[in-house]
Amino acid sequence: MVVQEEEMVTPGDVLGKATEVKAGKGAYVAKHDGFVYASLTGLLRTLSPPSDSSDQRPTVEVTGHKAHGVVPELGSVVIARVTKVMARMASADIMCVGPKSVKEKFTGIIRQQDVRATEIDKVDMHLSFRPGDIVRALVLSLGDARAYFLSTAQNELGVLSAESTAGGAMIPISWTEMQCPLTGQIEKRKVAKVGS
């Protein structure tokens, strides 16, 4: 395996055409244009294919900088705090990728169509999330302006922890509702199923 010299890349940098190179760790193929992009900040390495492989495209991979800590990647599960809820999307600060906390600030966006798997057109963002909610979400892609597109459209994804208007830690009572233990008030949320 021959490794070509390394260079520094950042998320969104074009690494080549998918017809010419394969996406390895820290890289992904964008279906809309067929290019391979970097999904994290780090060093780009080009690995030559094994001589006995039928696919002779080299593999490009990005090795994250240890100093930068963990970085959200395509398909990783993240924990994020909702910062703003709008009519068609919610923004959130990513705090953890898997079990590891992040060292730099990463912004995530949950779009209306990515909140749940069914009745997508009926999703009300304000009845799904509130600022301050802690959510578990899946990284779909690197979105616009360095924000990651996140999805909560699986049973185990959604709001893990929320504070009621009275300041109590709310308790989930269904897939769509959480209750304040102090006042008994019920608020709507897209609730995550926590391990049984």
C-alpha positions in Angstrom: 0.0 0.0 0.0 1.5 3.3 -1.1 0.6 6.4 0.8 0.9 9.7 -1.0 2.0 12.8 0.9 -0.4 14.4 3.3 -2.0 17.8 3.1 -4.4 19.6 5.5 -8.1 19.7 4.5 -11.3 20.9 6.2 -15.0 19.8 5.9 -16.5 20.4 2.5 -13.1 20.4 0.6 -13.3 18.5 -2.7 -11.0 15.4 -2.6 -11.8 14.2 -6.1 -14.4 12.6 -8.4 -16.1 9.4 -7.2 -15.3 7.8 -10.6 -11.5 8.3 -9.9 -11.2 7.9 -6.1 -12.9 5.9 -3.3 -14.1 7.7 -0.1 -12.4 6.3 3.0 -12.5 7.4 6.6 -13.4 11.1 7.0 -14.7 11.4 3.5 -18.0 10.9 1.7 -19.5 10.9 -1.8 -22.2 13.5 -2.5 -24.9 11.8 -4.5 -26.0 15.1 -6.2 -22.6 15.8 -8.0 -20.6 12.6 -7.7 -17.6 14.3 -5.9 -15.8 13.0 -2.8 -15.7 15.6 0.0 -13.8 15.8 3.3 -16.1 15.4 6.4 -13.6 16.5 9.0 -10.5 18.6 9.5 -7.3 16.8 9.3 -4.6 15.3 7.0 -5.6 14.0 3.6 -4.0 10.6 2.7 -4.3 8.8 -0.7 -3.9 5.1 -0.4 -3.2 3.1 -3.5 -5.4 0.0 -4.1 -4.1 -3.5 -3.5 -2.6 -4.9 -6.8 -5.1 -7.8 -6.8 -8.1 -5.6 -6.4 -10.5 -5.4 -9.3 -11.3 -1.8 -8.3 -8.1 0.1 -9.0 -9.2 3.5 -7.7 -7.1 4.9 -4.9 -8.8 5.5 -1.5 -8.8 9.0 -0.1 -9.1 9.3 3.7 -8.9 12.2 6.2 -7.2 11.5 9.5 -8.5 13.9 12.2 -6.1 16.1 14.1 -5.8 14.7 17.7 -5.5 18.3 19.0 -8.9 19.1 17.5 -10.6 16.2 19.4 -13.5 14.2 18.0 -15.4 15.5 14.9 -19.0 14.6 13.8 -18.9 12.3 10.8 -21.5 11.0 8.4 -23.6 8.4 10.2 -22.3 9.2 13.7 -24.8 9.6 16.6 -24.4 12.9 18.4 -25.8 14.6 21.5 -26.7 18.2 20.9 -28.4 21.1 22.8 -31.2 22.9 20.9 -30.4 26.6 20.6 -33.1 27.9 18.3 -36.4 26.6 16.9 -37.9 28.0 13.7 -40.9 27.1 11.6 -38.9 24.7 9.3 -35.9 23.8 11.3 -34.1 23.8 14.7 -30.5 24.6 15.3 -28.4 22.9 17.9 -24.8 22.9 19.3 -23.2 19.5 19.1 -21.8 18.5 22.5 -20.8 14.8 22.0 -20.0 12.5 19.2 -20.8 9.0 20.4 -19.4 8.9 24.0 -16.8 11.6 23.4 -17.3 15.3 24.0 -16.2 17.7 21.3 -13.5 20.4 21.8 -14.6 22.9 19.2 -18.0 24.2 18.4 -20.1 22.4 15.8 -23.5 23.5 14.7 -26.3 21.0 13.7 -29.5 21.7 11.9 -32.6 19.5 12.2 -34.9 20.2 9.2 -38.6 19.7 9.4 -38.4 16.6 7.0 -35.8 15.0 9.3 -37.7 15.1 12.6 -39.6 11.8 12.2 -40.1 9.1 9.7 -43.8 9.4 9.3 -46.2 12.2 8.5 -43.3 14.5 7.6 -45.5 17.2 6.2 -47.4 17.5 9.6 -44.3 18.1 11.7 -44.6 21.2 13.9 -41.0 22.2 14.9 -42.3 24.1 18.0 -44.1 20.9 19.2 -41.0 18.8 18.6 -38.2 20.8 20.3 -37.6 23.8 22.6 -34.4 25.7 23.1 -32.3 24.0 25.8 -33.5 20.5 25.0 -30.8 17.8 24.9 -31.3 15.6 21.8 -29.8 12.5 20.4 -29.5 12.7 16.6 -27.8 11.1 13.6 -25.5 13.0 11.3 -27.0 12.9 7.8 -24.5 15.2 6.0 -22.4 18.2 6.1 -25.0 20.9 5.3 -24.8 24.6 4.5 -22.3 27.0 6.0 -20.4 24.4 8.0 -23.5 23.2 9.8 -24.2 19.5 10.0 -27.7 18.2 8.9 -29.0 16.0 11.7 -31.9 13.6 11.8 -34.1 12.4 14.7 -36.3 10.2 12.5 -35.7 6.9 14.4 -37.3 5.7 17.6 -34.1 6.0 19.7 -33.4 9.5 18.4 -35.0 12.7 19.7 -35.3 14.6 23.0 -33.4 12.9 25.8 -33.7 15.6 28.4 -35.8 18.8 28.7 -36.6 21.4 31.3 -40.2 22.5 31.8 -41.2 26.2 32.0 -41.3 25.7 35.8 -37.7 24.5 35.8 -38.3 20.8 36.4 -36.5 18.0 34.6 -39.4 16.6 32.5 -40.3 12.9 32.3 -41.3 11.3 29.0 -44.8 9.8 29.1 -45.2 8.9 25.4 -43.4 9.3 22.0 -44.7 12.8 21.7 -45.1 14.1 25.3 -43.1 14.9 28.4 -44.5 15.9 31.7 -43.2 18.3 34.4 -43.0 16.5 37.8 -43.5 19.8 39.6 -46.7 21.1 38.0 -48.0 18.1 36.1 -48.0 20.2 32.9 -47.6 18.2 29.7 -45.5 19.6 26.8 -45.1 18.2 23.3 -41.8 16.9 22.2 -40.2 14.4 19.7 -39.2 12.0 22.5 -36.3 9.5 22.1 -36.8 6.0 23.1 -34.3 5.2 25.9 -32.9 1.7 26.2 -35.4 -0.7 27.8 
